Amino acid sequence: MAQTVADIAESMGDEFIWEESTFGGYTLESHSTNNSTLSKIEEGGWDFVIMQEQSQLPSFPDVQVEGSFYPFVASLVDHIHQYNSCAVPMLFMTWGREEGDAQNCPNWPPVCTYEGMQELLTERYLNACDQNAAFCAPVGVIWEDLFTNTDISLYAGDGSHPSAEGSFVVASTMYVAMFGNNPMDSDYAGSIDASDAAAIDEAVWNTWQNNPDVWRQYEKTEVGYTIIDNGNNTYTIGVELTPFVNSAVIEIAGEQTTIGGEEVITISITQDTPFTITPNTECPEVVVIEDLLVYDGDVGVEEQSESLVRIYPNPTQDYIKVVRENSQSIQYEIIDLTGKVVKSGVLQESRLELSMIAEGSYVLIIEEGKQTIPLMIQR
């Protein structure tokens, strides 16, 4: 498969150099203690480190996946980051068996069909990517598209391993996941029929364009950020780092502040104020963010003050107490530093439970932006 990736890359004017640590039937748990695997990671200098779990394991019941899959993805990703500060961990999402997993079907009915097995594989691989900020090569998703909508024979005779055409699906997907180029521009077909190769490349590229979520690609050196307008010309800026960025420097009006994690800064302005966010990273192609805080003049401080609330404790662990000017209920939202709402509702009591929210930095928004309060949850 790796050689086919190299052949596709060469036909596109790209270069693919690789080494392997592959053993039949191995699990990621086995790789996590295997000297050959670990020593290759420790060589450093890799652009990508690709991990594939044993083909059945991620489709097992939740308790087995939680104990035998997710922890060892995390262990290997940590090892990759330790020795390769700019290498991208990538998960190779596999495919379901043609007739489902007959071996485990009697005790775990969801895998009795191809469709059921594939659904679980897709879900678990994407979960593992989310948990570890890993890229995904979604071979299983593209395999399902081709298996359902074409007559291309993807399986070898055992209904599990790939045919030559199935191997081409893997290679084309891997090429796109790493290089991001359209494989339809390649005339390479290897040992399979040129029309099948063209159909496979088209399916891969359509998924790249139309279903980007399954690739779990993310920027390595461009941090995420959120600007919250607190009113009265006061803004809160939150920064979300990546595994490749240890910290970032926010510069506003000549003053620099270093952000080392999920933190926020709050600033009041008296005029339109540009700012920059510069990631601190050893990786190339650093993206410096430039944006503007807009001055609104006088914005009705008296009207805003009527709805002001105070919260304590802050930082907190599992709850906050909310002190209000009156006993009326208020609408609230809690958002994370990406702008995602993690909790919302109507506050009718003074205690707001936060035990279901993960540790980190958030912003509490009162009544559609009338007041915003930075909130830190620490455990």
C-alpha positions in Angstrom: 0.0 0.0 0.0 2.8 2.4 0.9 4.5 1.9 -2.4 1.2 2.7 -4.2 1.0 5.9 -2.2 4.5 6.7 -3.4 3.6 5.9 -7.0 0.5 8.2 -6.9 2.6 10.9 -5.3 5.3 10.6 -8.0 2.8 10.8 -10.7 1.6 14.1 -9.2 5.2 15.5 -8.8 5.3 14.8 -5.0 7.7 12.7 -3.0 6.6 10.2 -0.4 9.3 8.6 1.8 8.3 6.2 4.5 9.3 3.5 7.0 7.0 0.9 8.5 6.5 -1.0 11.8 3.7 -3.4 10.8 2.9 -6.8 12.3 0.0 -9.0 11.4 -2.9 -8.8 13.9 -1.1 -6.2 16.1 -3.1 -3.8 18.2 -2.2 -0.3 19.1 -1.7 -1.5 22.7 1.0 -3.9 21.3 2.6 -1.1 19.3 2.7 1.1 22.5 5.3 -1.2 24.0 7.0 -2.5 20.8 10.6 -1.4 20.6 10.6 -1.3 16.8 7.6 1.0 16.7 8.8 3.3 19.5 12.3 3.5 18.1 11.1 4.6 14.7 8.9 7.3 16.3 11.9 8.4 18.4 14.1 8.9 15.3 12.1 12.1 14.8 11.8 14.2 11.7 8.5 12.7 10.5 5.8 14.8 8.8 3.1 12.2 9.6 2.9 9.1 11.9 0.0 6.9 10.8 -1.6 4.5 13.2 -4.0 1.6 12.4 -5.8 -0.4 15.0 -6.5 -4.1 14.6 -9.5 -4.2 12.2 -12.2 -5.5 14.6 -11.3 -3.9 17.9 -12.7 -0.4 17.4 -16.1 -1.9 16.6 -16.3 -3.8 19.9 -18.6 -2.8 22.8 -18.0 0.5 24.5 -16.3 -0.9 27.6 -13.7 -2.7 25.5 -13.1 0.3 23.2 -12.7 2.6 26.2 -10.2 0.2 27.8 -8.3 -1.1 24.7 -8.5 1.5 21.9 -8.7 5.1 23.1 -6.0 4.9 25.8 -3.4 3.5 23.4 -4.2 6.1 20.7 -3.5 8.7 23.4 -0.3 7.0 24.5 1.1 6.8 21.0 0.1 10.4 20.2 1.9 11.6 23.3 5.0 9.7 22.2 4.8 11.2 18.8 4.6 14.7 20.1 7.5 14.0 22.6 9.9 13.2 19.8 8.4 15.0 16.8 7.3 18.4 17.8 5.8 19.1 14.3 4.7 15.6 13.2 1.0 15.0 12.6 -0.5 11.9 14.2 -3.0 10.4 11.7 -5.5 7.6 12.2 -6.1 5.1 9.4 -9.9 4.4 9.6 -10.4 0.9 8.4 -13.5 -0.8 6.8 -16.1 -3.2 7.9 -16.1 -6.8 6.8 -18.1 -7.7 3.8 -20.6 -9.8 5.7 -20.0 -8.3 9.1 -18.0 -9.8 11.9 -19.2 -13.4 12.1 -16.8 -14.2 14.9 -18.2 -11.6 17.3 -21.8 -11.4 15.9 -23.3 -13.9 18.4 -22.2 -11.8 21.4 -22.3 -8.3 19.9 -25.2 -8.0 17.3 -24.3 -4.5 16.0 -21.4 -6.0 14.1 -23.5 -8.7 12.4 -23.7 -6.7 9.2 -21.2 -4.7 7.2 -23.3 -1.6 7.7 -23.4 -2.0 11.5 -19.7 -2.7 11.8 -18.7 0.2 9.6 -20.9 2.6 11.6 -19.1 1.7 14.7 -15.6 1.9 13.1 -16.4 5.4 11.7 -17.7 6.6 15.1 -14.8 5.3 17.2 -12.0 6.5 14.8 -13.5 10.0 14.7 -13.9 10.1 18.4 -10.2 9.1 18.8 -9.2 11.9 16.5 -11.2 14.4 18.4 -9.8 13.3 21.7 -6.2 13.6 20.5 -6.3 16.4 17.8 -5.2 13.7 15.3 -5.8 13.8 11.5 -8.0 11.1 10.0 -7.6 9.2 6.7 -11.2 8.1 6.4 -10.7 5.0 4.3 -13.8 3.4 5.8 -16.1 6.2 4.8 -14.9 6.2 1.2 -15.0 2.4 1.1 -18.6 2.5 2.2 -19.5 5.0 -0.6 -17.8 2.7 -3.2 -19.2 -0.5 -1.7 -22.7 0.9 -1.7 -22.8 2.8 -5.0 -20.5 0.9 -7.4 -19.7 -2.6 -8.5 -16.0 -2.3 -7.9 -14.8 -5.4 -6.1 -13.0 -4.1 -2.9 -12.6 -7.3 -1.0 -10.3 -10.3 -1.4 -11.8 -13.7 -1.2 -12.0 -13.8 2.6 -14.4 -10.8 2.7 -12.0 -9.0 5.0 -8.7 -8.1 3.4 -8.6 -5.7 0.4 -8.4 -6.7 -3.2 -6.1 -4.7 -5.5 -8.9 -2.2 -5.9 -9.4 -2.0 -2.2 -5.7 -1.3 -1.7 -6.0 1.5 -4.2 -8.8 3.0 -2.2 -6.4 3.0 0.8 -3.5 4.5 -1.1 -5.6 7.2 -2.8 -7.1 8.2 0.5 -3.7 8.3 2.2 -2.3 10.5 -0.5 -5.1 13.0 -0.2 -4.9 13.0 3.6 -1.2 13.9 3.5 -0.8 16.0 0.4 -4.3 17.5 0.0 -4.1 17.3 -3.8 -6.7 16.1 -6.2 -5.8 12.4 -7.2 -8.1 12.8 -10.3 -5.2 14.8 -11.8 -3.1 11.6 -11.7 -3.1 9.1 -14.5 -1.6 6.4 -12.3 -3.7 3.2 -11.9 -1.2 0.6 -10.8 -2.4 -2.9 -11.4 -6.2 -2.2 -11.6 -8.4 -1.1 -14.4 -8.0 2.6 -15.3 -11.7 3.2 -15.1 -11.8 1.7 -11.5 -8.9 3.9 -10.5 -10.6 7.0 -11.9 -13.8 6.1 -10.0 -11.9 5.6 -6.8 -10.0 8.8 -7.1 -13.3 10.7 -7.8 -14.9 9.1 -4.7 -11.9 10.1 -2.5 -11.9 13.7 -3.9 -15.7 14.1 -3.5 -15.4 13.1 0.1 -12.5 15.6 0.6 -14.6 18.4 -0.9 -18.1 17.5 0.4 -17.5 15.8 3.7 -14.5 17.6 5.2 -15.5 16.7 8.8 -14.5 13.0 8.4 -10.9 14.0 7.5 -10.4 15.8 10.9 -7.8 18.1 9.4 -6.9 21.2 11.5 -4.4 24.0 11.3 -1.0 23.2 13.0 0.2 26.7 13.6 -2.9 28.9 13.4 -4.5 29.2 16.8 -8.2 29.7 17.3 -9.6 32.8 19.0 -12.8 34.3 20.1 -13.7 37.9 20.7 -16.5 38.6 23.1 -18.0 42.2 23.1 -18.8 42.9 26.8 -20.4 46.2 26.0 -19.2 49.6 27.2 -16.1 49.2 24.9 -14.8 46.3 26.9 -13.7 43.1 25.1 -12.7 39.6 26.1 -10.3 37.7 23.9 -9.9 33.9 24.3 -7.2 31.8 22.5 -7.3 28.1 21.7 -3.9 26.5 21.2 -3.1 23.4 19.2 -0.7 20.6 20.2 2.0 22.2 18.1 1.7 25.6 19.8 2.8 25.9 23.4 1.7 29.5 23.8 0.8 32.6 21.9 1.5 36.3 22.3 -1.3 38.9 22.0 -0.1 42.4 21.2 -2.6 45.2 21.8 -1.5 48.9 21.6 2.1 48.0 22.1 1.5 45.8 25.1 2.2 42.1 24.9 0.5 39.3 26.9 1.5 35.7 26.7 -1.3 33.1 26.7 -0.1 29.7 27.8 -3.3 27.7 27.7 -7.1 28.1 27.6 -7.0 31.6 29.0 -8.7 34.9 28.3 -7.7 38.5 28.6 -10.2 41.5 29.0 -9.4 45.0 27.8 -11.2 48.3 27.7 -10.5 50.6 24.7 -11.0 54.3 23.9 -10.5 54.1 20.1 -10.5 51.4 17.4 -7.7 49.1 18.4 -5.9 46.6 16.2 -4.3 43.6 17.8 -2.2 40.5 16.7 -1.9 37.0 18.0 1.4 35.3 17.2 1.8 31.5 18.0 5.0 30.3 19.7 6.0 27.2 17.8 9.0 25.5 16.2 6.9 24.4 13.2 7.1 26.2 9.9 4.4 28.4 8.3 3.4 30.3 11.4 0.1 32.1 10.9 -0.1 35.5 12.6 -3.7 36.7 13.3 -4.6 40.3 12.8 -7.9 41.7 13.9 -9.6 44.9 15.2 -11.5 45.8 18.4 -14.1 48.4 17.4 -14.8 51.5 19.6 -18.5 52.2 19.9 -18.4 55.5 21.8 -20.8 55.9 24.7 -23.0 52.8 24.9 -25.6 53.3 27.6 -23.8 52.3 30.8 -26.8 53.1 33.0 -29.1 50.7 31.1 -26.6 47.9 31.2 -25.9 48.3 34.9 -29.5 47.5 35.8 -29.0 43.8 34.9 -25.5 43.3 36.3 -24.7 40.1 38.2 -21.8 38.9 40.2 -20.5 35.3 40.5 -18.4 33.4 43.0 -16.3 31.4 43.4 -14.3 32.1 40.2 -12.2 30.0 39.5 -14.5 27.2 40.6 -14.8 23.5 40.5 -18.5 22.4 40.1 -20.8 25.4 40.6 -21.1 29.1 40.9 -23.3 31.3 43.1 -25.0 34.1 41.1 -25.8 37.4 42.9 -28.4 39.5 41.1 -29.8 43.0 41.5 -33.3 41.6 41.6 -35.0 38.2 41.9 -36.2 38.1 38.2 -35.0 35.1 36.2 -32.3 35.7 33.6 -31.3 34.0 30.4 -27.7 32.8 30.3 -25.2 31.0 28.0 -21.8 29.6 28.8 -19.5 29.4 25.8 -16.0 27.9 25.4 -13.1 29.7 23.7 -14.2 28.5 20.2 -17.6 30.1 20.6 -19.4 26.8 21.2 -22.3 27.0 23.7 -21.7 24.3 26.4 -24.6 25.2 28.7 -27.6 27.6 28.5 -30.9 28.2 30.1 -32.9 30.4 32.5 -31.3 31.0 35.9 -34.0 31.0 38.5 -32.0 30.1 41.5 -28.7 31.5 42.8 -26.7 28.3 42.3 -25.6 27.2 38.8 -24.3 23.6 38.5 -21.1 23.2 36.3 -20.1 19.7 37.2 -20.8 18.4 33.7 -18.6 21.0 32.0 -15.0 20.1 31.4 -12.1 22.0 33.0 -11.1 25.1 31.1 -11.8 28.7 30.4 -15.3 29.9 29.4 -17.4 33.0 29.2 -20.7 33.5 31.0 -23.1 35.6 28.8 -26.1 37.2 30.5 -29.2 38.0 28.5 -27.9 38.1 25.0 -24.7 40.0 25.7 -25.8 42.6 28.2 -23.0 41.3 30.4 -20.2 38.8 29.9 -18.0 37.4 32.6 -14.8 35.3 32.1 -15.3 32.0 34.0 -12.6 29.5 34.9 -13.3 25.9 35.9 -10.4 24.1 37.6 -10.3 20.6 39.0 
